[in-house]
Amino acid sequence: MPARPSPRDSREPFWRSRTGIVLLMLATIGLFYVLREHFEHASRALPYLILLLCPLMHLFGHRHGGRDGDQ
């Protein structure tokens, strides 16, 4: 007989709950408003933001295939 899943396993992730969906929609609306009103300022900073992403991608990218062969 298969084991029954515990109630903890059957819970939905937060982002699929009603509260999570509402917060996600509010964040999307807020992001749209900020980008629409401040696009000129954001577009000037975009090249610098892309350059700032490079070290982050380097740091987080080495977790999934490190140099020491522990994949």
mmJSON file of the N, C-alpha and C atoms, coordinates in Angstrom:
{"data_MODEL":{"atom_site":{
"group_PDB":["ATOM","ATOM","ATOM","ATOM","ATOM","ATOM","ATOM","ATOM","ATOM","ATOM","ATOM","ATOM","ATOM","ATOM","ATOM","ATOM","ATOM","ATOM","ATOM","ATOM","ATOM","ATOM","ATOM","ATOM","ATOM","ATOM","ATOM","ATOM","ATOM","ATOM","ATOM","ATOM","ATOM","ATOM","ATOM","ATOM","ATOM","ATOM","ATOM","ATOM","ATOM","ATOM","ATOM","ATOM","ATOM","ATOM","ATOM","ATOM","ATOM","ATOM","ATOM","ATOM","ATOM","ATOM","ATOM","ATOM","ATOM","ATOM","ATOM","ATOM","ATOM","ATOM","ATOM","ATOM","ATOM","ATOM","ATOM","ATOM","ATOM","ATOM","ATOM","ATOM","ATOM","ATOM","ATOM","ATOM","ATOM","ATOM","ATOM","ATOM","ATOM","ATOM","ATOM","ATOM","ATOM","ATOM","ATOM","ATOM","ATOM","ATOM","ATOM","ATOM","ATOM","ATOM","ATOM","ATOM","ATOM","ATOM","ATOM","ATOM","ATOM","ATOM","ATOM","ATOM","ATOM","ATOM","ATOM","ATOM","ATOM","ATOM","ATOM","ATOM","ATOM","ATOM","ATOM","ATOM","ATOM","ATOM","ATOM","ATOM","ATOM","ATOM","ATOM","ATOM","ATOM","ATOM","ATOM","ATOM","ATOM","ATOM","ATOM","ATOM","ATOM","ATOM","ATOM","ATOM","ATOM","ATOM","ATOM","ATOM","ATOM","ATOM","ATOM","ATOM","ATOM","ATOM","ATOM","ATOM","ATOM","ATOM","ATOM","ATOM","ATOM","ATOM","ATOM","ATOM","ATOM","ATOM","ATOM","ATOM","ATOM","ATOM","ATOM","ATOM","ATOM","ATOM","ATOM","ATOM","ATOM","ATOM","ATOM","ATOM","ATOM","ATOM","ATOM","ATOM","ATOM","ATOM","ATOM","ATOM","ATOM","ATOM","ATOM","ATOM","ATOM","ATOM","ATOM","ATOM","ATOM","ATOM","ATOM","ATOM","ATOM","ATOM","ATOM","ATOM","ATOM","ATOM","ATOM","ATOM","ATOM","ATOM","ATOM","ATOM","ATOM","ATOM","ATOM","ATOM","ATOM","ATOM","ATOM","ATOM","ATOM"],
"id":[1,2,3,4,5,6,7,8,9,10,11,12,13,14,15,16,17,18,19,20,21,22,23,24,25,26,27,28,29,30,31,32,33,34,35,36,37,38,39,40,41,42,43,44,45,46,47,48,49,50,51,52,53,54,55,56,57,58,59,60,61,62,63,64,65,66,67,68,69,70,71,72,73,74,75,76,77,78,79,80,81,82,83,84,85,86,87,88,89,90,91,92,93,94,95,96,97,98,99,100,101,102,103,104,105,106,107,108,109,110,111,112,113,114,115,116,117,118,119,120,121,122,123,124,125,126,127,128,129,130,131,132,133,134,135,136,137,138,139,140,141,142,143,144,145,146,147,148,149,150,151,152,153,154,155,156,157,158,159,160,161,162,163,164,165,166,167,168,169,170,171,172,173,174,175,176,177,178,179,180,181,182,183,184,185,186,187,188,189,190,191,192,193,194,195,196,197,198,199,200,201,202,203,204,205,206,207,208,209,210,211,212,213],
"type_symbol":["N","C","C","N","C","C","N","C","C","N","C","C","N","C","C","N","C","C","N","C","C","N","C","C","N","C","C","N","C","C","N","C","C","N","C","C","N","C","C","N","C","C","N","C","C","N","C","C","N","C","C","N","C","C","N","C","C","N","C","C","N","C","C","N","C","C","N","C","C","N","C","C","N","C","C","N","C","C","N","C","C","N","C","C","N","C","C","N","C","C","N","C","C","N","C","C","N","C","C","N","C","C","N","C","C","N","C","C","N","C","C","N","C","C","N","C","C","N","C","C","N","C","C","N","C","C","N","C","C","N","C","C","N","C","C","N","C","C","N","C","C","N","C","C","N","C","C","N","C","C","N","C","C","N","C","C","N","C","C","N","C","C","N","C","C","N","C","C","N","C","C","N","C","C","N","C","C","N","C","C","N","C","C","N","C","C","N","C","C","N","C","C","N","C","C","N","C","C","N","C","C","N","C","C","N","C","C","N","C","C","N","C","C"],
"label_atom_id":["N","CA","C","N","CA","C","N","CA","C","N","CA","C","N","CA","C","N","CA","C","N","CA","C","N","CA","C","N","CA","C","N","CA","C","N","CA","C","N","CA","C","N","CA","C","N","CA","C","N","CA","C","N","CA","C","N","CA","C","N","CA","C","N","CA","C","N","CA","C","N","CA","C","N","CA","C","N","CA","C","N","CA","C","N","CA","C","N","CA","C","N","CA","C","N","CA","C","N","CA","C","N","CA","C","N","CA","C","N","CA","C","N","CA","C","N","CA","C","N","CA","C","N","CA","C","N","CA","C","N","CA","C","N","CA","C","N","CA","C","N","CA","C","N","CA","C","N","CA","C","N","CA","C","N","CA","C","N","CA","C","N","CA","C","N","CA","C","N","CA","C","N","CA","C","N","CA","C","N","CA","C","N","CA","C","N","CA","C","N","CA","C","N","CA","C","N","CA","C","N","CA","C","N","CA","C","N","CA","C","N","CA","C","N","CA","C","N","CA","C","N","CA","C","N","CA","C","N","CA","C","N","CA","C","N","CA","C","N","CA","C","N","CA","C","N","CA","C"],
"label_alt_id":[null,null,null,null,null,null,null,null,null,null,null,null,null,null,null,null,null,null,null,null,null,null,null,null,null,null,null,null,null,null,null,null,null,null,null,null,null,null,null,null,null,null,null,null,null,null,null,null,null,null,null,null,null,null,null,null,null,null,null,null,null,null,null,null,null,null,null,null,null,null,null,null,null,null,null,null,null,null,null,null,null,null,null,null,null,null,null,null,null,null,null,null,null,null,null,null,null,null,null,null,null,null,null,null,null,null,null,null,null,null,null,null,null,null,null,null,null,null,null,null,null,null,null,null,null,null,null,null,null,null,null,null,null,null,null,null,null,null,null,null,null,null,null,null,null,null,null,null,null,null,null,null,null,null,null,null,null,null,null,null,null,null,null,null,null,null,null,null,null,null,null,null,null,null,null,null,null,null,null,null,null,null,null,null,null,null,null,null,null,null,null,null,null,null,null,null,null,null,null,null,null,null,null,null,null,null,null,null,null,null,null,null,null],
"label_comp_id":["MET","MET","MET","PRO","PRO","PRO","ALA","ALA","ALA","ARG","ARG","ARG","PRO","PRO","PRO","SER","SER","SER","PRO","PRO","PRO","ARG","ARG","ARG","ASP","ASP","ASP","SER","SER","SER","ARG","ARG","ARG","GLU","GLU","GLU","PRO","PRO","PRO","PHE","PHE","PHE","TRP","TRP","TRP","ARG","ARG","ARG","SER","SER","SER","ARG","ARG","ARG","THR","THR","THR","GLY","GLY","GLY","ILE","ILE","ILE","VAL","VAL","VAL","LEU","LEU","LEU","LEU","LEU","LEU","MET","MET","MET","LEU","LEU","LEU","ALA","ALA","ALA","THR","THR","THR","ILE","ILE","ILE","GLY","GLY","GLY","LEU","LEU","LEU","PHE","PHE","PHE","TYR","TYR","TYR","VAL","VAL","VAL","LEU","LEU","LEU","ARG","ARG","ARG","GLU","GLU","GLU","HIS","HIS","HIS","PHE","PHE","PHE","GLU","GLU","GLU","HIS","HIS","HIS","ALA","ALA","ALA","SER","SER","SER","ARG","ARG","ARG","ALA","ALA","ALA","LEU","LEU","LEU","PRO","PRO","PRO","TYR","TYR","TYR","LEU","LEU","LEU","ILE","ILE","ILE","LEU","LEU","LEU","LEU","LEU","LEU","LEU","LEU","LEU","CYS","CYS","CYS","PRO","PRO","PRO","LEU","LEU","LEU","MET","MET","MET","HIS","HIS","HIS","LEU","LEU","LEU","PHE","PHE","PHE","GLY","GLY","GLY","HIS","HIS","HIS","ARG","ARG","ARG","HIS","HIS","HIS","GLY","GLY","GLY","GLY","GLY","GLY","ARG","ARG","ARG","ASP","ASP","ASP","GLY","GLY","GLY","ASP","ASP","ASP","GLN","GLN","GLN"],
"label_asym_id":["A","A","A","A","A","A","A","A","A","A","A","A","A","A","A","A","A","A","A","A","A","A","A","A","A","A","A","A","A","A","A","A","A","A","A","A","A","A","A","A","A","A","A","A","A","A","A","A","A","A","A","A","A","A","A","A","A","A","A","A","A","A","A","A","A","A","A","A","A","A","A","A","A","A","A","A","A","A","A","A","A","A","A","A","A","A","A","A","A","A","A","A","A","A","A","A","A","A","A","A","A","A","A","A","A","A","A","A","A","A","A","A","A","A","A","A","A","A","A","A","A","A","A","A","A","A","A","A","A","A","A","A","A","A","A","A","A","A","A","A","A","A","A","A","A","A","A","A","A","A","A","A","A","A","A","A","A","A","A","A","A","A","A","A","A","A","A","A","A","A","A","A","A","A","A","A","A","A","A","A","A","A","A","A","A","A","A","A","A","A","A","A","A","A","A","A","A","A","A","A","A","A","A","A","A","A","A","A","A","A","A","A","A"],
"label_entity_id":["1","1","1","1","1","1","1","1","1","1","1","1","1","1","1","1","1","1","1","1","1","1","1","1","1","1","1","1","1","1","1","1","1","1","1","1","1","1","1","1","1","1","1","1","1","1","1","1","1","1","1","1","1","1","1","1","1","1","1","1","1","1","1","1","1","1","1","1","1","1","1","1","1","1","1","1","1","1","1","1","1","1","1","1","1","1","1","1","1","1","1","1","1","1","1","1","1","1","1","1","1","1","1","1","1","1","1","1","1","1","1","1","1","1","1","1","1","1","1","1","1","1","1","1","1","1","1","1","1","1","1","1","1","1","1","1","1","1","1","1","1","1","1","1","1","1","1","1","1","1","1","1","1","1","1","1","1","1","1","1","1","1","1","1","1","1","1","1","1","1","1","1","1","1","1","1","1","1","1","1","1","1","1","1","1","1","1","1","1","1","1","1","1","1","1","1","1","1","1","1","1","1","1","1","1","1","1","1","1","1","1","1","1"],
"label_seq_id":[1,1,1,2,2,2,3,3,3,4,4,4,5,5,5,6,6,6,7,7,7,8,8,8,9,9,9,10,10,10,11,11,11,12,12,12,13,13,13,14,14,14,15,15,15,16,16,16,17,17,17,18,18,18,19,19,19,20,20,20,21,21,21,22,22,22,23,23,23,24,24,24,25,25,25,26,26,26,27,27,27,28,28,28,29,29,29,30,30,30,31,31,31,32,32,32,33,33,33,34,34,34,35,35,35,36,36,36,37,37,37,38,38,38,39,39,39,40,40,40,41,41,41,42,42,42,43,43,43,44,44,44,45,45,45,46,46,46,47,47,47,48,48,48,49,49,49,50,50,50,51,51,51,52,52,52,53,53,53,54,54,54,55,55,55,56,56,56,57,57,57,58,58,58,59,59,59,60,60,60,61,61,61,62,62,62,63,63,63,64,64,64,65,65,65,66,66,66,67,67,67,68,68,68,69,69,69,70,70,70,71,71,71],
"pdbx_PDB_ins_code":[null,null,null,null,null,null,null,null,null,null,null,null,null,null,null,null,null,null,null,null,null,null,null,null,null,null,null,null,null,null,null,null,null,null,null,null,null,null,null,null,null,null,null,null,null,null,null,null,null,null,null,null,null,null,null,null,null,null,null,null,null,null,null,null,null,null,null,null,null,null,null,null,null,null,null,null,null,null,null,null,null,null,null,null,null,null,null,null,null,null,null,null,null,null,null,null,null,null,null,null,null,null,null,null,null,null,null,null,null,null,null,null,null,null,null,null,null,null,null,null,null,null,null,null,null,null,null,null,null,null,null,null,null,null,null,null,null,null,null,null,null,null,null,null,null,null,null,null,null,null,null,null,null,null,null,null,null,null,null,null,null,null,null,null,null,null,null,null,null,null,null,null,null,null,null,null,null,null,null,null,null,null,null,null,null,null,null,null,null,null,null,null,null,null,null,null,null,null,null,null,null,null,null,null,null,null,null,null,null,null,null,null,null],
"Cartn_x":[0.843,0.0,0.903,0.659,1.499,1.275,2.333,2.247,1.436,0.622,-0.169,0.714,0.583,1.399,0.963,1.924,1.596,0.962,0.218,-0.39,0.645,1.839,2.892,3.317,3.315,3.709,2.652,1.397,0.328,0.041,0.768,0.545,1.063,0.367,0.798,1.978,2.826,3.87,3.228,3.955,3.402,2.964,3.751,3.436,2.198,1.704,0.481,-0.733,-0.509,-1.622,-2.313,-3.467,-4.222,-3.433,-2.831,-2.034,-0.822,-0.161,1.006,0.666,-0.475,-0.897,-1.204,-1.878,-2.194,-0.901,0.044,1.313,2.096,2.079,2.767,2.145,0.827,0.155,0.441,0.42,0.731,2.173,3.087,4.486,4.635,3.904,3.965,3.415,2.301,1.715,2.666,3.252,4.196,5.435,5.954,7.13,6.807,5.631,5.22,5.144,4.548,4.425,5.8,6.676,8.008,8.779,8.738,9.462,8.868,7.552,6.924,7.262,7.239,7.494,8.979,9.836,11.263,12.092,11.514,12.228,13.473,13.407,14.563,15.749,15.496,16.57,17.077,16.158,16.547,17.333,16.974,17.675,19.114,19.356,20.736,21.588,20.983,21.731,21.839,21.118,21.073,22.444,23.342,24.662,25.426,25.307,26.002,25.371,24.044,23.372,23.755,23.913,24.345,25.76,26.625,27.991,28.003,27.1,27.024,26.506,25.767,25.273,26.38,27.43,28.506,29.13,29.533,30.101,29.102,27.828,26.816,26.65,26.619,26.494,27.73,28.883,30.11,30.073,29.643,29.593,28.577,27.373,26.334,26.484,27.159,27.32,28.273,29.196,30.17,29.619,28.404,27.801,27.409,27.067,26.516,27.545,28.758,29.765,31.135,31.461,32.694,33.937,35.042,36.31,36.878,36.462,37.07,36.42,35.419,34.845,33.845,33.273,32.291,30.876,30.668,29.361,28.391],
"Cartn_y":[-1.166,0.0,1.249,2.224,3.421,4.292,4.946,5.834,7.074,7.52,8.726,9.947,10.938,12.143,12.877,13.416,14.178,15.509,16.136,17.434,18.473,18.379,19.326,19.197,17.974,17.766,18.247,18.271,18.615,20.117,20.909,22.355,22.962,23.99,24.705,25.618,25.904,26.905,28.279,29.163,30.473,31.257,31.233,32.052,31.552,30.35,29.848,30.022,30.515,30.763,32.069,32.3,33.513,34.763,34.736,35.88,36.096,35.016,35.126,35.713,35.301,35.833,37.318,37.724,39.144,39.959,39.476,40.206,40.262,39.185,39.165,40.171,40.254,41.217,42.658,42.91,44.265,44.651,43.705,43.981,44.251,43.521,43.729,45.104,45.485,46.8,47.903,47.741,48.739,48.848,47.722,47.738,48.421,48.141,48.788,50.309,50.751,52.19,52.843,52.218,52.799,52.867,51.798,51.81,52.802,52.931,53.866,55.312,55.626,57.001,57.362,56.383,56.671,55.946,55.694,54.953,55.689,57.008,57.768,57.6,57.663,57.484,56.035,55.097,53.688,53.321,53.905,53.572,54.09,55.189,55.683,54.783,54.148,53.302,51.853,51.492,50.098,49.496,50.179,49.568,49.268,50.136,49.916,48.766,48.646,47.534,46.199,46.171,44.938,44.574,45.574,45.307,44.833,45.336,44.887,43.454,42.99,41.614,40.597,40.997,40.063,39.389,40.127,39.44,38.525,38.915,38.059,36.762,36.844,35.633,34.761,35.378,34.62,33.88,34.564,33.943,32.811,33.049,32.036,30.945,31.215,30.23,29.112,29.349,28.327,27.299,27.463,26.469,25.218,25.348,24.221,23.495,23.777,23.084,23.605,23.392,23.944,23.408,24.031,23.648,22.365,21.979,20.821,19.506,19.519,18.311,17.612,18.279,17.676,17.775,17.687,17.914,16.963],
"Cartn_z":[0.0,0.0,0.0,-0.907,-0.949,0.288,0.679,1.851,1.486,2.408,2.187,2.4,1.548,1.747,3.01,3.7,4.897,4.489,5.377,5.033,4.644,5.186,4.862,3.397,2.855,1.473,0.487,0.89,-0.03,-0.066,0.707,0.692,-0.594,-1.041,-2.235,-1.887,-2.864,-2.62,-2.386,-1.71,-1.357,-2.583,-3.639,-4.814,-5.557,-5.251,-5.864,-4.948,-3.736,-2.82,-3.216,-2.643,-2.96,-2.568,-1.403,-0.942,-1.841,-2.243,-3.109,-4.466,-5.02,-6.319,-6.217,-5.139,-4.949,-4.82,-4.024,-3.862,-5.172,-5.931,-7.217,-8.184,-8.213,-9.094,-8.66,-7.347,-6.869,-7.199,-7.064,-7.403,-8.899,-9.724,-11.176,-11.551,-10.955,-11.225,-10.759,-9.574,-9.07,-9.947,-10.406,-11.282,-12.602,-13.158,-14.4,-14.214,-13.111,-12.859,-12.73,-11.96,-11.754,-13.064,-13.848,-15.118,-16.108,-16.105,-17.037,-16.692,-15.408,-14.993,-15.009,-14.835,-14.707,-15.761,-16.931,-17.964,-18.431,-18.538,-19.013,-18.059,-16.77,-15.792,-15.805,-15.894,-15.879,-17.135,-18.271,-19.508,-19.483,-18.794,-18.676,-17.792,-16.803,-15.876,-16.354,-17.411,-17.852,-18.163,-18.888,-19.138,-17.849,-16.862,-15.594,-14.811,-14.89,-14.211,-14.835,-16.141,-16.812,-16.367,-16.267,-15.799,-14.351,-13.529,-12.145,-12.033,-13.013,-12.996,-13.253,-13.952,-14.304,-13.079,-12.028,-10.86,-10.172,-10.14,-9.523,-10.297,-11.619,-12.424,-12.246,-12.098,-11.892,-10.554,-9.51,-8.186,-8.113,-8.625,-8.524,-9.575,-10.666,-11.723,-11.357,-10.443,-10.078,-9.108,-8.625,-7.737,-8.493,-9.768,-10.51,-11.359,-11.252,-12.031,-11.636,-10.412,-9.875,-10.556,-10.287,-10.903,-10.336,-9.124,-8.48,-8.916,-9.786,-10.335,-9.436,-8.461,-7.553,-8.087,-9.331,-9.911,-9.428],
"occupancy":[1.0,1.0,1.0,1.0,1.0,1.0,1.0,1.0,1.0,1.0,1.0,1.0,1.0,1.0,1.0,1.0,1.0,1.0,1.0,1.0,1.0,1.0,1.0,1.0,1.0,1.0,1.0,1.0,1.0,1.0,1.0,1.0,1.0,1.0,1.0,1.0,1.0,1.0,1.0,1.0,1.0,1.0,1.0,1.0,1.0,1.0,1.0,1.0,1.0,1.0,1.0,1.0,1.0,1.0,1.0,1.0,1.0,1.0,1.0,1.0,1.0,1.0,1.0,1.0,1.0,1.0,1.0,1.0,1.0,1.0,1.0,1.0,1.0,1.0,1.0,1.0,1.0,1.0,1.0,1.0,1.0,1.0,1.0,1.0,1.0,1.0,1.0,1.0,1.0,1.0,1.0,1.0,1.0,1.0,1.0,1.0,1.0,1.0,1.0,1.0,1.0,1.0,1.0,1.0,1.0,1.0,1.0,1.0,1.0,1.0,1.0,1.0,1.0,1.0,1.0,1.0,1.0,1.0,1.0,1.0,1.0,1.0,1.0,1.0,1.0,1.0,1.0,1.0,1.0,1.0,1.0,1.0,1.0,1.0,1.0,1.0,1.0,1.0,1.0,1.0,1.0,1.0,1.0,1.0,1.0,1.0,1.0,1.0,1.0,1.0,1.0,1.0,1.0,1.0,1.0,1.0,1.0,1.0,1.0,1.0,1.0,1.0,1.0,1.0,1.0,1.0,1.0,1.0,1.0,1.0,1.0,1.0,1.0,1.0,1.0,1.0,1.0,1.0,1.0,1.0,1.0,1.0,1.0,1.0,1.0,1.0,1.0,1.0,1.0,1.0,1.0,1.0,1.0,1.0,1.0,1.0,1.0,1.0,1.0,1.0,1.0,1.0,1.0,1.0,1.0,1.0,1.0,1.0,1.0,1.0,1.0,1.0,1.0],
"B_iso_or_equiv":[0.0,0.0,0.0,0.0,0.0,0.0,0.0,0.0,0.0,0.0,0.0,0.0,0.0,0.0,0.0,0.0,0.0,0.0,0.0,0.0,0.0,0.0,0.0,0.0,0.0,0.0,0.0,0.0,0.0,0.0,0.0,0.0,0.0,0.0,0.0,0.0,0.0,0.0,0.0,0.0,0.0,0.0,0.0,0.0,0.0,0.0,0.0,0.0,0.0,0.0,0.0,0.0,0.0,0.0,0.0,0.0,0.0,0.0,0.0,0.0,0.0,0.0,0.0,0.0,0.0,0.0,0.0,0.0,0.0,0.0,0.0,0.0,0.0,0.0,0.0,0.0,0.0,0.0,0.0,0.0,0.0,0.0,0.0,0.0,0.0,0.0,0.0,0.0,0.0,0.0,0.0,0.0,0.0,0.0,0.0,0.0,0.0,0.0,0.0,0.0,0.0,0.0,0.0,0.0,0.0,0.0,0.0,0.0,0.0,0.0,0.0,0.0,0.0,0.0,0.0,0.0,0.0,0.0,0.0,0.0,0.0,0.0,0.0,0.0,0.0,0.0,0.0,0.0,0.0,0.0,0.0,0.0,0.0,0.0,0.0,0.0,0.0,0.0,0.0,0.0,0.0,0.0,0.0,0.0,0.0,0.0,0.0,0.0,0.0,0.0,0.0,0.0,0.0,0.0,0.0,0.0,0.0,0.0,0.0,0.0,0.0,0.0,0.0,0.0,0.0,0.0,0.0,0.0,0.0,0.0,0.0,0.0,0.0,0.0,0.0,0.0,0.0,0.0,0.0,0.0,0.0,0.0,0.0,0.0,0.0,0.0,0.0,0.0,0.0,0.0,0.0,0.0,0.0,0.0,0.0,0.0,0.0,0.0,0.0,0.0,0.0,0.0,0.0,0.0,0.0,0.0,0.0,0.0,0.0,0.0,0.0,0.0,0.0],
"pdbx_formal_charge":[null,null,null,null,null,null,null,null,null,null,null,null,null,null,null,null,null,null,null,null,null,null,null,null,null,null,null,null,null,null,null,null,null,null,null,null,null,null,null,null,null,null,null,null,null,null,null,null,null,null,null,null,null,null,null,null,null,null,null,null,null,null,null,null,null,null,null,null,null,null,null,null,null,null,null,null,null,null,null,null,null,null,null,null,null,null,null,null,null,null,null,null,null,null,null,null,null,null,null,null,null,null,null,null,null,null,null,null,null,null,null,null,null,null,null,null,null,null,null,null,null,null,null,null,null,null,null,null,null,null,null,null,null,null,null,null,null,null,null,null,null,null,null,null,null,null,null,null,null,null,null,null,null,null,null,null,null,null,null,null,null,null,null,null,null,null,null,null,null,null,null,null,null,null,null,null,null,null,null,null,null,null,null,null,null,null,null,null,null,null,null,null,null,null,null,null,null,null,null,null,null,null,null,null,null,null,null,null,null,null,null,null,null],
"auth_seq_id":[1,1,1,2,2,2,3,3,3,4,4,4,5,5,5,6,6,6,7,7,7,8,8,8,9,9,9,10,10,10,11,11,11,12,12,12,13,13,13,14,14,14,15,15,15,16,16,16,17,17,17,18,18,18,19,19,19,20,20,20,21,21,21,22,22,22,23,23,23,24,24,24,25,25,25,26,26,26,27,27,27,28,28,28,29,29,29,30,30,30,31,31,31,32,32,32,33,33,33,34,34,34,35,35,35,36,36,36,37,37,37,38,38,38,39,39,39,40,40,40,41,41,41,42,42,42,43,43,43,44,44,44,45,45,45,46,46,46,47,47,47,48,48,48,49,49,49,50,50,50,51,51,51,52,52,52,53,53,53,54,54,54,55,55,55,56,56,56,57,57,57,58,58,58,59,59,59,60,60,60,61,61,61,62,62,62,63,63,63,64,64,64,65,65,65,66,66,66,67,67,67,68,68,68,69,69,69,70,70,70,71,71,71],
"auth_comp_id":["MET","MET","MET","PRO","PRO","PRO","ALA","ALA","ALA","ARG","ARG","ARG","PRO","PRO","PRO","SER","SER","SER","PRO","PRO","PRO","ARG","ARG","ARG","ASP","ASP","ASP","SER","SER","SER","ARG","ARG","ARG","GLU","GLU","GLU","PRO","PRO","PRO","PHE","PHE","PHE","TRP","TRP","TRP","ARG","ARG","ARG","SER","SER","SER","ARG","ARG","ARG","THR","THR","THR","GLY","GLY","GLY","ILE","ILE","ILE","VAL","VAL","VAL","LEU","LEU","LEU","LEU","LEU","LEU","MET","MET","MET","LEU","LEU","LEU","ALA","ALA","ALA","THR","THR","THR","ILE","ILE","ILE","GLY","GLY","GLY","LEU","LEU","LEU","PHE","PHE","PHE","TYR","TYR","TYR","VAL","VAL","VAL","LEU","LEU","LEU","ARG","ARG","ARG","GLU","GLU","GLU","HIS","HIS","HIS","PHE","PHE","PHE","GLU","GLU","GLU","HIS","HIS","HIS","ALA","ALA","ALA","SER","SER","SER","ARG","ARG","ARG","ALA","ALA","ALA","LEU","LEU","LEU","PRO","PRO","PRO","TYR","TYR","TYR","LEU","LEU","LEU","ILE","ILE","ILE","LEU","LEU","LEU","LEU","LEU","LEU","LEU","LEU","LEU","CYS","CYS","CYS","PRO","PRO","PRO","LEU","LEU","LEU","MET","MET","MET","HIS","HIS","HIS","LEU","LEU","LEU","PHE","PHE","PHE","GLY","GLY","GLY","HIS","HIS","HIS","ARG","ARG","ARG","HIS","HIS","HIS","GLY","GLY","GLY","GLY","GLY","GLY","ARG","ARG","ARG","ASP","ASP","ASP","GLY","GLY","GLY","ASP","ASP","ASP","GLN","GLN","GLN"],
"auth_asym_id":["A","A","A","A","A","A","A","A","A","A","A","A","A","A","A","A","A","A","A","A","A","A","A","A","A","A","A","A","A","A","A","A","A","A","A","A","A","A","A","A","A","A","A","A","A","A","A","A","A","A","A","A","A","A","A","A","A","A","A","A","A","A","A","A","A","A","A","A","A","A","A","A","A","A","A","A","A","A","A","A","A","A","A","A","A","A","A","A","A","A","A","A","A","A","A","A","A","A","A","A","A","A","A","A","A","A","A","A","A","A","A","A","A","A","A","A","A","A","A","A","A","A","A","A","A","A","A","A","A","A","A","A","A","A","A","A","A","A","A","A","A","A","A","A","A","A","A","A","A","A","A","A","A","A","A","A","A","A","A","A","A","A","A","A","A","A","A","A","A","A","A","A","A","A","A","A","A","A","A","A","A","A","A","A","A","A","A","A","A","A","A","A","A","A","A","A","A","A","A","A","A","A","A","A","A","A","A","A","A","A","A","A","A"],
"auth_atom_id":["N","CA","C","N","CA","C","N","CA","C","N","CA","C","N","CA","C","N","CA","C","N","CA","C","N","CA","C","N","CA","C","N","CA","C","N","CA","C","N","CA","C","N","CA","C","N","CA","C","N","CA","C","N","CA","C","N","CA","C","N","CA","C","N","CA","C","N","CA","C","N","CA","C","N","CA","C","N","CA","C","N","CA","C","N","CA","C","N","CA","C","N","CA","C","N","CA","C","N","CA","C","N","CA","C","N","CA","C","N","CA","C","N","CA","C","N","CA","C","N","CA","C","N","CA","C","N","CA","C","N","CA","C","N","CA","C","N","CA","C","N","CA","C","N","CA","C","N","CA","C","N","CA","C","N","CA","C","N","CA","C","N","CA","C","N","CA","C","N","CA","C","N","CA","C","N","CA","C","N","CA","C","N","CA","C","N","CA","C","N","CA","C","N","CA","C","N","CA","C","N","CA","C","N","CA","C","N","CA","C","N","CA","C","N","CA","C","N","CA","C","N","CA","C","N","CA","C","N","CA","C","N","CA","C","N","CA","C","N","CA","C","N","CA","C","N","CA","C"],
"pdbx_PDB_model_num":[1,1,1,1,1,1,1,1,1,1,1,1,1,1,1,1,1,1,1,1,1,1,1,1,1,1,1,1,1,1,1,1,1,1,1,1,1,1,1,1,1,1,1,1,1,1,1,1,1,1,1,1,1,1,1,1,1,1,1,1,1,1,1,1,1,1,1,1,1,1,1,1,1,1,1,1,1,1,1,1,1,1,1,1,1,1,1,1,1,1,1,1,1,1,1,1,1,1,1,1,1,1,1,1,1,1,1,1,1,1,1,1,1,1,1,1,1,1,1,1,1,1,1,1,1,1,1,1,1,1,1,1,1,1,1,1,1,1,1,1,1,1,1,1,1,1,1,1,1,1,1,1,1,1,1,1,1,1,1,1,1,1,1,1,1,1,1,1,1,1,1,1,1,1,1,1,1,1,1,1,1,1,1,1,1,1,1,1,1,1,1,1,1,1,1,1,1,1,1,1,1,1,1,1,1,1,1,1,1,1,1,1,1]
}}}
